[in-house]
C-alpha cells in the first residue's frame, strides 16, 4: 500500500470519528441547556474548550450563545473543525484513497457528505437541532457499518481503525480533562455524589450514561466515573479500550509486514505502563497531569505512526 | 443549421421505420411510458451522484465537481457495422504506431516525400528525447480513443485520433453499469456485447508491455496529476478496477535505476506506469522544470529500460490536427493498403489556396485549432453569428497555420429522452483500443457523446454534452 494511502485512510477515519464526537458534545450541551438553564452558558463554553478551539471561536464570536456554539461546531466552514469542514475533509481523503475502499464505504462516505451538506445548509433552529444531530450520528454510523461489513481485514482496515482510535482516545481524554476538577476529591470527596449536571455531561459526551448505570448503578461517583472512562476495557470510548485497539491493529500490521516498527514498541511500552496503574495512582499523581501526559503521548504516537508508515515524504 | 441539411437518424433511418438494430429495443420502448422513463432517468442521476462519478470543472468556483448528463436511450450498433469498424480501427492504430516508430527513427515517410518535413520539425509534440529510442515491445500508443462520426448507414469518418491520453472510458463502463441497474430486463432480452472486461484487458495489455527487467508479474501503476484534475474520478476508477496503485509525482522517486513508489513498507519499483499526465509535466529534469506532477529523472530510467511509460512520451506527434490531414497517406504508407476508415476532408489553412477557400466559405465550415481539444477555440460556421465569423476571420489571417477547416458534417442523430419525450440529438463515438505486444483489442462499443441542445453539433462534455450507453449487438 502507498504511504499516502495509509495516511489518507488514517485521516479519513480520524475526521469521521471527530465528526461524531463533536455531534455528541453538542448533544450533551443541548440537553443540559434545556434542563439547567442556569449553567447553560458555562456548559457551552466548556464544550468549545473541549474541542480545543476556544481561540478560533472567540475570534468569530463575542459570546457563548447556543446559536453561536452550534453554528461554530456544526456549520462554520471557515475553520477546519466544524462537522461540515471535517466531513468534507473526510470525503476528500476518501477520494484520495478511493482505490483502497470498497464501493460501499466510498458511497456511504459520499452520501454522508451530501446528506450533511443539505442538513446543515441553513442555520439550525433549536427545535431542529436534535434531528440534525441524529442525521450526523446516523450518517457516520452508516460509514462505519460499511467499513465493518465490507472491508477486507488487512492493513487498509488497520490504518482506518488506528485513525479512529487515536482520535477517540484524544476526545475522551479531552472531555475528562475539561471536567477534571469536578472529579477531584477537593470538590467532591471520595464516595459522595458529584454535581448532577457535570457528571451527566461527561457521561453523555461519551454516550456512556446507560453503560455506566449498567455497570455501576444509578449513583454516580467521581472516582468510579474516572475509572470507567480511563480503565474499563468493556467501554468502547475508554482510554484503555482505545489503546488496546491501537495496539492490536499495529500488531497486525507488524505481523503482516514481518517487520517491527518504533510505533509498535512505543505503544506496547505505553500500554504496559497504563496496565500497571489503578485509579488511585491516577488521582495520587494528579488527574489533570495524567490526562495531559496521555494526550501528549497520543500525539507522539501519531507522529511515530506517520513516520513508520511513510504517510508523507 | 442549414434547413436543407438532412440527418441520418440511427434509430429511425430516413423515417420509413425503425432500423434493424433498434427493432428489439423499439418493441420494448413501445411498451414503456415516458413518465416511467423520466422517473428512471432521475434515478440514474441520483445513482451517479452517490457513486461520485463526476468530473472537475476548471475555473468554476463553488460546484467544482459536476455530473456528465446521462441519457437512458442506448445507442445501438449492429454486429456487422461494428465488425467493419473494428477492421478500420485496427488498421489505423497499427499505422499510428508504425508512424511513431518511423518518426523517431529513420523518418522513411518524410524521405519518401509523403509528408512534409516541417510538419515534424516544427511540431511542439515532437520530442527529440525520443529519437532513436524504441519503447518495450515497440509500442508507442497503447491506449487509443478513435473519435468517429457517422453521416449515413455506411458512412463513418474518423474525426480525431486520440493517441496521447484519451479519457472517458470510465463513463463507458459506468454507463453500462447504470443501464444494467436501471433496465436489467433489456439485457436478458437483447444480446449486447460486454464491455466489462476492459479493465482486465487494460491490465493485461499494460503488463505485457513491461520492460525486460520486470518480473513475471509486473507492477503497474497509474500516475494522476491529483485529486483536482478533471479526470481524477477516471484515474481512481481504473486503478480500483485493475487493482493497481494510483500514484502522484510526490509518491515516486528514482532509486537504484528504477522508478519506485513510496509504500508503507518502503520504496517499491514500478514496471509499467500508465500516466495520465502530459508529456510536458512528466519529468522536470527533461521537460517543464516547474512541473510538480512528474518524477525527476524518469526519462533517463525510461530510456535505460527501467520502466515502461504508457502512452510513450512524444506520442502526441501522431494526433495533432495537421498530421490528421495526412492520415490517409500515413495509413497507406505503413499498411500497404488504402485506409478503411475515411478521414474528414481537411483544409490546412497554412496552405494559401486552402486559406483562401476557407475564408470564402467560413460560414459553412468547422474551423479548429491544430492543437486544440475539448471543443475550445473552435468555430462552427453554420451556427456562428456574423460578429463571431468576423472575429474568427481575423484570427485565421493572423495565424493561418494554427488552424484546419473541415466541412460541417451532417452528424447522425440518436433520440434522447427529453422533457417532451424522445427527441433526436447529434452524437459521436469514441471506441477504446488497447495495443500490446499480444495484439490489438477494441472494446465493443465505446463512449457515445451526445449534444443535448437541439441542433447542436458540439458533443464535448465541457461544452454541455452528455453521454449514452453504446450497445454493440451479438450476431
Interface residues (C-beta under 8 A of the other chain):
Chain A: X1 X2 X3 X4 X5 X6 X92 X95 X96 X98 X99 X103 X106 X107 X110 X111 X114 X155 X253 X257 X259 X309 X310 X313
Chain B: X49 X50 X51 X52 X227 X232 X236 X237 X239 X240 X244 X245 X246 X247 X248 X250 X251 X261 X262 X263 X264 X265 X266
